[in-house]
Amino acid sequence: MDGIGGGGGGVGAAEPPPFVRKLQQSFIVYRYYLDKTTPHAVPRWVGTLVLALIYALRVFYVQGFYIIAYALGIYILNLLIGFLSPLVDPESEGGAGDGPLLPTKGNDEFKPFIRRLPEFKFWYSVTKAFAIAFVMTFFSAFDVPVFWPILLCYWFVLFVLTMKRQIAHMMKYKYIPFSLGKQRYGGKKASGGRGASRAD
């Protein structure tokens, strides 16, 4: 027989403390406003560019924290590769994937390009990375003395080699990771012949 407080797992037995409840409510509000930004890609990216500019000015002003900037650059490069890659890599899967595959011949059925890292997650990860890197510039423990031109050259070499490999992959499997809107077909123009015959 379960009495009050008998450990029987009643309705109010495992209620979280007020601090945890407040934290959960704050997270729900945060997710609500984050979800509301989903359809507004341009303002989101403008905000991220402003944050990146503030971060760059901070690094330039303090003349340090170059190792954080290098790590940030490597992380963003990794995210960019995920953004430009298809969900199912035709090279590694060999055509036996679970998801839709890219067409390989001209007469193949159209299959939409599905990214490994969707645009919203790409934006969110980049913005979080800039915010964390900005906060890290206020702690001197992260200011490791390095010769920054070597890091910059090494990052450019990594960027060029990675993009060269990614572009070769795109050309080999004939996919373009960008959609420039709805495709328009150049059919007959209706304004010429029909309008003239109605006026007669």
VENSULGI-V975641 format. One record per pair of residues at least 24 apart in sequence whose C-alpha atoms are under 10 Angstrom apart, sorted by sequence separation. I is the first residue (numbers start at 0). J is the second residue. D is the distance in whole Angstrom. If there is no record, write none. Layout:
I:J:D
I:J:D
This chain:
87:112:10
85:111:10
86:112:8
87:113:8
88:114:10
85:112:7
86:113:6
87:114:8
88:115:9
84:112:9
85:113:6
86:114:5
87:115:7
83:112:10
84:113:8
85:114:5
86:115:4
83:113:10
84:114:6
85:115:5
86:116:8
82:113:10
83:114:7
84:115:6
85:116:8
86:117:9
82:114:6
83:115:8
84:116:8
85:117:10
81:114:7
82:115:6
83:116:8
84:117:10
81:115:6
82:116:5
83:117:9
80:115:9
81:116:5
82:117:6
83:118:10
80:116:9
81:117:8
82:118:7
78:115:10
79:116:9
81:118:10
78:116:8
82:120:9
79:118:10
82:121:7
81:121:8
82:122:10
78:120:9
79:121:8
78:121:6
78:122:9
75:121:9
78:124:8
79:125:9
78:125:8
75:124:8
76:125:10
74:124:9
75:125:6
74:125:8
75:126:10
75:128:8
71:125:9
74:128:8
75:129:10
72:128:10
71:128:7
72:129:10
70:128:10
71:129:7
71:131:9
68:129:9
71:132:7
70:132:9
112:174:8
114:176:8
111:174:10
112:175:8
113:176:8
114:177:10
67:131:10
68:132:8
112:176:7
67:132:7
68:133:10
111:176:10
112:177:8
67:133:9
112:178:9
111:178:10
64:132:9
67:135:8
68:136:10
103:171:9
104:172:10
64:133:10
67:136:8
103:172:6
104:173:9
102:172:8
103:173:7
64:135:8
65:136:10
101:172:7
102:173:8
103:174:9
64:136:6
101:173:8
102:174:8
63:136:8
64:137:9
101:174:7
51:125:9
55:129:10
58:132:10
64:138:9
67:141:7
44:119:10
47:122:8
51:126:8
54:129:7
58:133:9
61:136:9
64:139:8
66:141:8
67:142:8
43:119:9
47:123:9
50:126:8
53:129:9
54:130:8
57:133:8
61:137:10
63:139:9
64:140:10
65:141:9
66:142:7
67:143:9
48:125:10
50:127:10
51:128:10
52:129:10
53:130:10
54:131:10
64:141:7
65:142:7
66:143:7
40:118:9
44:122:7
47:125:8
48:126:9
51:129:6
54:132:8
55:133:9
58:136:7
63:141:9
64:142:5
65:143:8
66:144:8
69:147:9
76:154:9
90:168:9
40:119:8
43:122:8
44:123:10
47:126:6
50:129:7
51:130:8
54:133:5
57:136:8
63:142:6
64:143:7
65:144:8
66:145:7
68:147:10
72:151:9
83:162:10
89:168:10
39:119:10
43:123:9
46:126:9
47:127:9
50:130:7
53:133:8
54:134:9
57:137:10
62:142:10
63:143:8
64:144:8
65:145:7
66:146:9
70:150:10
88:168:10
37:118:10
38:119:9
44:125:10
48:129:10
51:132:10
61:142:10
63:144:8
64:145:9
65:146:8
66:147:8
69:150:7
73:154:7
76:157:9
77:158:10
80:161:8
84:165:8
90:171:10
37:119:7
40:122:9
44:126:9
47:129:8
51:133:9
54:136:9
63:145:9
65:147:6
68:150:9
69:151:7
72:154:7
76:158:7
80:162:8
83:165:8
90:172:9
36:119:9
37:120:10
43:126:9
47:130:9
50:133:9
64:147:9
65:148:10
68:151:9
72:155:10
79:162:10
83:166:9
89:172:8
63:147:9
66:150:8
69:153:9
70:154:10
73:157:9
77:161:9
84:168:9
85:169:10
88:172:10
34:119:10
65:150:8
69:154:7
73:158:9
76:161:9
80:165:8
84:169:9
65:151:9
72:158:9
76:162:9
83:169:9
85:174:9
33:123:9
84:174:10
85:175:10
84:175:10
85:176:8
83:175:9
84:176:7
83:176:6
82:176:8
83:177:8
